[in-house]
Amino acid sequence: MPNPEQKLILPNIKYLHIVRGLAAFLVVVFHAKFVFWVGGTIYKKEMGLHGILDYILFGLDMLSSCGKECVVVFFILSAFVIKHSFSSHHYSWGNFYKLRLIRIYWPFLCSLVLSIAVLVICVRYINPNIYSNFREYNTRLSDAYNNLSFTQVVKTILFYR
């Protein structure tokens, strides 16, 4: 028989998924911002803010700078959702970890392949002047590109440093 508390929590857990998704999206934007845009502070210094649209864009840029905080929010809410899922579905530990492996490891592998492809495209075709020191992300991308090897990919797949 279901617990009455679970009936109260279950409809509201959808909102936690929305907040988790928003936090994950802001983390992605935080990381992608360095590739696609130099950021609001440099924009403000070089271009200036002249109208309401400029202030809105600057505010959105500052909102997208909360990536580190959103990681914390995502993991705290994920722990709650996993605990709720584990207690309401009565998984065995073995089944739980098999499902987690399938749910997390395959997207990890896909994101690894996508990241390598985007890195190679960015360095070889979009920004071949990656070794200039104009933008903040250049050193991280050039390090990642210089260290890209089959051995490094295998170490990443096996979570070995």
For each residue, the residues with C-beta under 8 A, 3 or more apart:
1:
2: 6 7
3: 6 7
4: 7 8
5: 8 9
6: 2 3 9 10 88
7: 2 3 4 10 11
8: 4 5 11 12
9: 5 6 12 13 84
10: 6 7 13 88
11: 7 8 14
12: 8 9 15 16
13: 9 10 16 17 81 84
14: 11 17 18
15: 12 18 19
16: 12 13 19 20 77 80 81
17: 13 14 20 21 81
18: 14 15 21 22
19: 15 16 22 23 73 77
20: 16 17 23 24 73 74 77 78 81
21: 17 18 24 25
22: 18 19 25 26
23: 19 20 26 27 70 71 73 74 77
24: 20 21 27 28 70 74
25: 21 22 28 29
26: 22 23 29 30 63 64 66 67 70
27: 23 24 30 31 67 70 71 74
28: 24 25 31 32
29: 25 26 32 33 64 67
30: 26 27 33 64 65 66 67 68 70
31: 27 28 34 35 67
32: 28 29 35 36
33: 29 30 36 37 39 61 64 65
34: 31 37 39 135 136 137 140
35: 31 32 122 137 141
36: 32 33
37: 33 34 43 61
38: 42 43 135 136
39: 33 34 42 43 61 65 136
40: 43 44 57 58 61 62 65
41: 44 45
42: 38 39 45 46
43: 37 38 39 40 46 47 58 61
44: 40 41 47 48 49 58
45: 41 42
46: 42 43
47: 43 44 54
48: 44 54
49: 44 54 55 58
50: 54
51: 54 55
52: 55 56
53: 56 57
54: 47 48 49 50 51 57 58
55: 49 51 52 58 59
56: 52 53 59 60
57: 40 53 54 60 61
58: 40 43 44 49 54 55 61 62
59: 55 56 62 63
60: 56 57 63 64
61: 33 37 39 40 43 57 58 64 65
62: 40 58 59 65
63: 26 59 60 66
64: 26 29 30 33 60 61 67
65: 30 33 39 40 61 62
66: 26 30 63 69 70
67: 26 27 29 30 31 64 70 71
68: 30 71 72
69: 66 72 73
70: 23 24 26 27 30 66 67 73 74
71: 23 27 67 68 74 75
72: 68 69 75 76
73: 19 20 23 69 70 76 77
74: 20 23 24 27 70 71 77 78
75: 71 72 78 79
76: 72 73 79 80
77: 16 19 20 23 73 74 80 81
78: 20 74 75 81 82
79: 75 76 82 83
80: 16 76 77 83 84
81: 13 16 17 20 77 78 84 85
82: 78 79 85 86
83: 79 80 86 87
84: 9 13 80 81 87 88
85: 81 82 88 89
86: 82 83 89 91 96
87: 83 84 90
88: 6 10 84 85
89: 85 86
90: 87
91: 86 95 96 99
92: 95 96
93: 96 97
94: 97 98
95: 91 92 98 99
96: 86 91 92 93 99 100
97: 93 94 100 101
98: 94 95 101 102
99: 91 95 96 102 103
100: 96 97 103 104
101: 97 98 104 105
102: 98 99 105 106
103: 99 100 106 107
104: 100 101 107 108
105: 101 102 108 109
106: 102 103 109 110
107: 103 104 110 111
108: 104 105 111 112
109: 105 106 112 113 157
110: 106 107 113 114
111: 107 108 114 115
112: 108 109 115 116 153 156 157
113: 109 110 116 117
114: 110 111 117 118
115: 111 112 118 119
116: 112 113 119 120 148 153
117: 113 114 120 121
118: 114 115 121 122
119: 115 116 122 123 141 144 145 148
120: 116 117 123 124 145 148
121: 117 118 124 125 126
122: 35 118 119 125 126 127 130 141
123: 119 120 126 127 128 130 141 142 145
124: 120 121 128
125: 121 122 128
126: 121 122 123
127: 122 123 130
128: 123 124 125
129: 132
130: 122 123 127 138 141 142 145
131: 138 142
132: 129 135 138
133: 138 139
134: 138
135: 34 38 132 138
136: 34 38 39 139
137: 34 35 140 141
138: 130 131 132 133 134 135 141 142
139: 133 136 142 143
140: 34 137 143 144
141: 35 119 122 123 130 137 138 144 145
142: 123 130 131 138 139 145 146
143: 139 140 146 147
144: 119 140 141 147 148
145: 119 120 123 130 141 142 148
146: 142 143
147: 143 144 152
148: 116 119 120 144 145 152 153
149: 152 153
150: 153 154
151: 154 155
152: 147 148 149 155 156
153: 112 116 148 149 150 156 157
154: 150 151 157 158
155: 151 152 158 160 161
156: 112 152 153 159
157: 109 112 153 154
158: 154 155
159: 156
160: 155
161: 155
